[in-house]
Amino acid sequence: MTTTEVPRSIDARGMPCPGPLMSLIGAIREGSVDDVIEVLSSDEGSKTDIPAWVQKAGHDLVDVVMDDGFARFIVRKAR
């Protein structure tokens, strides 16, 4: 999946934990079911925090792509 296919992208690179996760939670709350949100994060904690929260909250982690110095999390709002 490329960035152009993702309707909402949050660039949280350089933001310390829990910023990237909080940004994702805010976007999920604002979104509708089946919305796809991308989060770009350079924070190491996001690699575990975001997938754990997505599973706990009942949404879908579509993909995690490791890029140069950051991770790209693709999340679909499921409920």
C-alpha positions as CSV (number, residue, x, y, z in Angstrom):
1,M,0.0,0.0,0.0
2,T,1.4,3.4,-0.9
3,T,0.8,6.7,0.8
4,T,-1.5,7.9,-2.0
5,E,-3.9,5.0,-1.2
6,V,-4.2,6.1,2.4
7,P,-6.8,8.8,2.9
8,R,-5.3,10.0,6.2
9,S,-1.6,10.1,7.1
10,I,-0.2,11.3,10.4
11,D,3.5,12.2,10.3
12,A,4.5,11.6,13.9
13,R,8.2,11.2,13.1
14,G,10.3,12.9,15.8
15,M,7.4,12.8,18.3
16,P,8.2,11.0,21.6
17,C,6.1,8.3,23.0
18,P,3.1,8.3,23.6
19,G,2.6,11.0,20.9
20,P,2.3,8.8,17.8
21,L,-0.2,6.5,19.6
22,M,-2.3,9.4,20.9
23,S,-2.4,10.9,17.4
24,L,-3.7,7.6,16.1
25,I,-6.3,7.3,18.8
26,G,-7.5,10.8,18.0
27,A,-7.8,10.0,14.3
28,I,-9.6,6.7,15.0
29,R,-12.1,8.6,17.2
30,E,-12.8,11.1,14.4
31,G,-13.0,8.6,11.6
32,S,-15.7,6.2,10.4
33,V,-15.7,2.4,10.2
34,D,-13.4,1.2,7.4
35,D,-11.3,4.4,7.4
36,V,-7.7,3.7,6.8
37,I,-5.1,5.7,8.7
38,E,-1.3,5.7,8.3
39,V,1.0,6.7,11.1
40,L,4.7,7.4,10.5
41,S,6.7,7.1,13.7
42,S,10.4,7.1,14.4
43,D,9.7,6.4,18.1
44,E,11.0,2.9,19.1
45,G,8.1,2.4,21.5
46,S,5.6,2.7,18.7
47,K,6.7,-0.6,17.3
48,T,5.1,-2.4,20.2
49,D,2.6,0.2,21.5
50,I,0.7,0.8,18.3
51,P,0.1,-2.9,17.4
52,A,-0.8,-3.7,21.0
53,W,-3.4,-0.9,21.2
54,V,-4.9,-1.7,17.7
55,Q,-5.5,-5.3,18.8
56,K,-6.8,-4.3,22.2
57,A,-9.2,-1.7,20.7
58,G,-10.4,-4.2,18.1
59,H,-9.2,-2.5,14.9
60,D,-7.2,-4.0,12.1
61,L,-3.4,-3.6,11.7
62,V,-3.2,-3.8,7.9
63,D,0.5,-3.5,7.6
64,V,3.7,-2.3,9.3
65,V,6.5,-1.2,6.9
66,M,9.9,-0.4,8.2
67,D,11.4,2.5,6.3
68,D,14.6,4.4,6.6
69,G,14.6,5.4,10.3
70,F,10.9,5.1,10.9
71,A,7.9,2.7,10.8
72,R,4.8,3.1,8.7
73,F,1.7,1.7,10.5
74,I,-1.5,1.2,8.4
75,V,-4.6,0.8,10.5
76,R,-8.2,0.2,9.5
77,K,-11.0,1.4,11.9
78,A,-13.1,-1.8,12.5
79,R,-15.8,-0.5,14.8
